[in-house]
Amino acid sequence: MKYRIISVFLCLIVLLCACADNEDEISVKKRTVLVYVAAENTLRSLALNDFVEVKEGTEYINAAENNMLVYIDTGSEPRLVRLTKDKSGEVVEELISEYESQNSLDVSVMKDIMSTAFQKYPADSYGLVLWSHGEGWLPNETNLRWWGQDGNNFMEIAQLHEALQAAPHFDFIYFDACFMNSVEVVYELRDCADYFIGCPTETPGPGAPYQRTVPLLFSKEDAPVKVAQDYFLYYKDLYDENVKPSNMNWTGGVSIGVIKSDELDNLAVATAKLLPKYIQNKQSIDVTDVMCYDKRSYYKYYYDLDRFIYKLTAGNGDYAEWKSVFDKAAILWLSTPKNFSGLIKGLFTMDENAGGLSTYIPRSYSSSLNEAYRVNAWYQAAGWPQTGW
């Protein structure tokens, strides 16, 4: 009888332990954040540095209440990991999945990673960081970068939108990549997240200071604004326009913005009232004095949306009405007086009146790009078809 009691007692202990382990694995935390690092490109070494910073930042989050996940592909041994703390409080990697060499920008690959990450680590809220090269909305045919570079593979925004359908709705999506604070990008992805954090220009090579940024990703309130503000302050403190920047000593300034998704449809409606009124029959569009974030010598892809509408309306009452809608969507915009551009290998002056959200303006010298632009949701919603462009 004594033996039977002991046996039953031991079975109960094993069962309870098994239940506890399973409960820990599937328990719903307050927030799960995934940093998705596509770095099979020239940013490989910087990605590894940022991964170290993410680990440093994880020291300051409550790992019992939150999930810090990283998918990293630098060209070998892609893996999805959870960063957590052991009993001594040291940050450790828990391997979730490891993969053979793969294209991390393939829609099916990204869907699989997203599904694994968020099904295994559910939470009350979610955040996503997309880390790689970036080139706004530009299409594949340009041989440039959209979001992400994996070898010779790139991901168009429509493909990114498709991949994100395998993920939950995000509190925020943070683009740690160049040129992603584009109205075409955020409008296309507006159903995927409540807020977008990004830069309309080229971003600092070292990326976000993750040792500081990671804890802010888990803020209970205003996480997007806190992340953007701290990112800006970090580089503002290093800013020195008299010192040539390097990835080891970034003194070349920074710009960052936050966009509120549920105001983007209103912004499209407001824009659609103006474009056909001021542009008819495919007339040439004067962009003189409109802030351009793109320092390519001839083709220009990224103009400031605010300054464009201001120029178009000459700042009249139509602009004031439009601007009141714009300000509800573009809730934060911060920039140092100058930003560095690798395209010109130097600094350029930022317009202090700019709004921090870029847009493409159709031009006569770029007919193939104009044609590609017409498939964007923003093109249709903002009234461009009625202008002739």
HUPELIN-V384795 format. One record per residue. N is the residue number from 1. RES is the residue in one small letter. PHI is phi in whole degrees, 0 to 359 (NA if undefined). OMEGA is omega as a letter, one per 30 degrees, with the letter a starting at -180 (none if undefined). Layout:
# HUPELIN-V384795
N:RES:PHI:OMEGA / N:RES:PHI:OMEGA
This chain:
# HUPELIN-V384795
1:m:NA:l / 2:k:301:a / 3:y:298:a / 4:r:295:l / 5:i:297:l / 6:i:298:a / 7:s:298:l / 8:v:298:l / 9:f:299:l / 10:l:295:l / 11:c:298:l / 12:l:296:l / 13:i:298:l / 14:v:299:a / 15:l:297:l / 16:l:296:l / 17:c:296:l / 18:a:298:l / 19:c:296:a / 20:a:296:l / 21:d:298:a / 22:n:294:l / 23:e:296:l / 24:d:296:a / 25:e:287:a / 26:i:252:a / 27:s:297:a / 28:v:275:a / 29:k:266:a / 30:k:287:l / 31:r:210:l / 32:t:244:l / 33:v:241:l / 34:l:247:l / 35:v:261:a / 36:y:256:a / 37:v:253:l / 38:a:260:a / 39:a:231:l / 40:e:276:a / 41:n:195:a / 42:t:289:a / 43:l:265:a / 44:r:309:a / 45:s:293:l / 46:l:292:l / 47:a:296:l / 48:l:295:l / 49:n:297:a / 50:d:292:l / 51:f:297:l / 52:v:297:l / 53:e:295:l / 54:v:300:l / 55:k:298:l / 56:e:298:a / 57:g:292:a / 58:t:295:l / 59:e:302:a / 60:y:254:l / 61:i:251:l / 62:n:275:a / 63:a:292:l / 64:a:284:a / 65:e:250:a / 66:n:223:l / 67:n:243:l / 68:m:254:a / 69:l:247:l / 70:v:225:l / 71:y:253:a / 72:i:227:l / 73:d:226:l / 74:t:253:l / 75:g:113:l / 76:s:211:l / 77:e:51:l / 78:p:302:a / 79:r:206:l / 80:l:247:a / 81:v:229:l / 82:r:251:l / 83:l:264:a / 84:t:218:a / 85:k:236:l / 86:d:277:a / 87:k:297:l / 88:s:272:l / 89:g:92:l / 90:e:281:l / 91:v:287:a / 92:v:229:l / 93:e:266:l / 94:e:251:a / 95:l:289:l / 96:i:265:l / 97:s:209:l / 98:e:237:a / 99:y:228:l / 100:e:289:l / 101:s:306:a / 102:q:210:l / 103:n:276:a / 104:s:289:l / 105:l:255:l / 106:d:288:a / 107:v:302:a / 108:s:293:l / 109:v:295:a / 110:m:296:l / 111:k:300:a / 112:d:297:a / 113:i:294:l / 114:m:299:a / 115:s:299:l / 116:t:300:a / 117:a:298:a / 118:f:270:l / 119:q:283:a / 120:k:283:a / 121:y:231:a / 122:p:289:a / 123:a:204:l / 124:d:286:l / 125:s:210:a / 126:y:221:l / 127:g:225:a / 128:l:223:l / 129:v:246:l / 130:l:251:a / 131:w:246:l / 132:s:175:l / 133:h:289:l / 134:g:212:l / 135:e:211:l / 136:g:57:a / 137:w:267:a / 138:l:306:a / 139:p:280:a / 140:n:306:a / 141:e:296:a / 142:t:282:a / 143:n:58:l / 144:l:249:a / 145:r:245:l / 146:w:258:l / 147:w:258:l / 148:g:94:l / 149:q:223:l / 150:d:231:a / 151:g:64:l / 152:n:261:a / 153:n:254:a / 154:f:224:a / 155:m:237:l / 156:e:284:a / 157:i:296:l / 158:a:298:l / 159:q:291:l / 160:l:298:l / 161:h:300:l / 162:e:297:a / 163:a:297:a / 164:l:288:l / 165:q:291:l / 166:a:275:a / 167:a:251:l / 168:p:288:l / 169:h:291:a / 170:f:263:l / 171:d:297:a / 172:f:206:l / 173:i:238:a / 174:y:250:l / 175:f:268:l / 176:d:266:a / 177:a:197:a / 178:c:289:l / 179:f:63:a / 180:m:271:l / 181:n:276:a / 182:s:242:a / 183:v:298:l / 184:e:294:a / 185:v:290:a / 186:v:292:l / 187:y:292:l / 188:e:296:a / 189:l:257:a / 190:r:299:l / 191:d:274:a / 192:c:264:a / 193:a:205:l / 194:d:283:a / 195:y:220:l / 196:f:235:l / 197:i:242:a / 198:g:188:a / 199:c:239:l / 200:p:278:a / 201:t:249:l / 202:e:286:a / 203:t:262:l / 204:p:303:l / 205:g:306:a / 206:p:290:l / 207:g:72:a / 208:a:295:l / 209:p:280:a / 210:y:296:l / 211:q:299:l / 212:r:259:a / 213:t:285:a / 214:v:305:l / 215:p:300:a / 216:l:288:l / 217:l:298:a / 218:f:253:l / 219:s:299:a / 220:k:291:a / 221:e:229:l / 222:d:57:a / 223:a:303:a / 224:p:302:a / 225:v:293:l / 226:k:297:l / 227:v:298:a / 228:a:297:a / 229:q:297:a / 230:d:290:l / 231:y:303:a / 232:f:297:a / 233:l:297:l / 234:y:300:a / 235:y:280:l / 236:k:297:l / 237:d:294:l / 238:l:268:a / 239:y:298:l / 240:d:205:a / 241:e:289:l / 242:n:266:a / 243:v:245:l / 244:k:292:a / 245:p:284:l / 246:s:221:l / 247:n:292:l / 248:m:268:a / 249:n:214:a / 250:w:276:l / 251:t:250:a / 252:g:271:l / 253:g:80:a / 254:v:196:l / 255:s:222:a / 256:i:204:l / 257:g:222:l / 258:v:233:a / 259:i:244:l / 260:k:263:a / 261:s:296:a / 262:d:287:l / 263:e:257:a / 264:l:287:l / 265:d:295:l / 266:n:296:l / 267:l:295:l / 268:a:296:l / 269:v:298:l / 270:a:296:l / 271:t:291:a / 272:a:294:l / 273:k:286:a / 274:l:263:a / 275:l:304:l / 276:p:292:l / 277:k:288:a / 278:y:254:l / 279:i:231:l / 280:q:230:l / 281:n:54:l / 282:k:57:a / 283:q:291:l / 284:s:296:a / 285:i:253:a / 286:d:281:l / 287:v:250:l / 288:t:303:l / 289:d:70:l / 290:v:271:a / 291:m:304:l / 292:c:243:a / 293:y:276:a / 294:d:254:a / 295:k:258:l / 296:r:298:a / 297:s:292:a / 298:y:234:a / 299:y:289:l / 300:k:237:a / 301:y:249:a / 302:y:231:l / 303:y:259:l / 304:d:286:a / 305:l:298:a / 306:d:300:a / 307:r:293:l / 308:f:295:a / 309:i:293:l / 310:y:300:l / 311:k:296:a / 312:l:297:a / 313:t:262:a / 314:a:60:l / 315:g:69:a / 316:n:278:a / 317:g:297:l / 318:d:299:l / 319:y:295:a / 320:a:300:l / 321:e:294:l / 322:w:296:a / 323:k:297:l / 324:s:296:l / 325:v:284:l / 326:f:302:a / 327:d:295:l / 328:k:283:l / 329:a:270:l / 330:a:268:a / 331:i:277:l / 332:l:209:l / 333:w:210:a / 334:l:229:l / 335:s:204:l / 336:t:287:a / 337:p:303:l / 338:k:228:l / 339:n:235:l / 340:f:273:l / 341:s:236:l / 342:g:289:l / 343:l:291:l / 344:i:248:l / 345:k:54:l / 346:g:191:a / 347:l:270:l / 348:f:227:a / 349:t:279:l / 350:m:271:l / 351:d:284:a / 352:e:293:l / 353:n:264:a / 354:a:292:a / 355:g:257:l / 356:g:85:l / 357:l:239:a / 358:s:272:l / 359:t:212:l / 360:y:274:l / 361:i:240:a / 362:p:303:a / 363:r:227:a / 364:s:292:a / 365:y:278:a / 366:s:227:a / 367:s:296:a / 368:s:292:l / 369:l:288:l / 370:n:301:l / 371:e:295:l / 372:a:295:a / 373:y:296:a / 374:r:291:l / 375:v:272:l / 376:n:287:l / 377:a:299:l / 378:w:296:l / 379:y:306:a / 380:q:290:a / 381:a:291:a / 382:a:273:l / 383:g:90:a / 384:w:298:a / 385:p:303:a / 386:q:284:l / 387:t:271:a / 388:g:96:l / 389:w:276:none
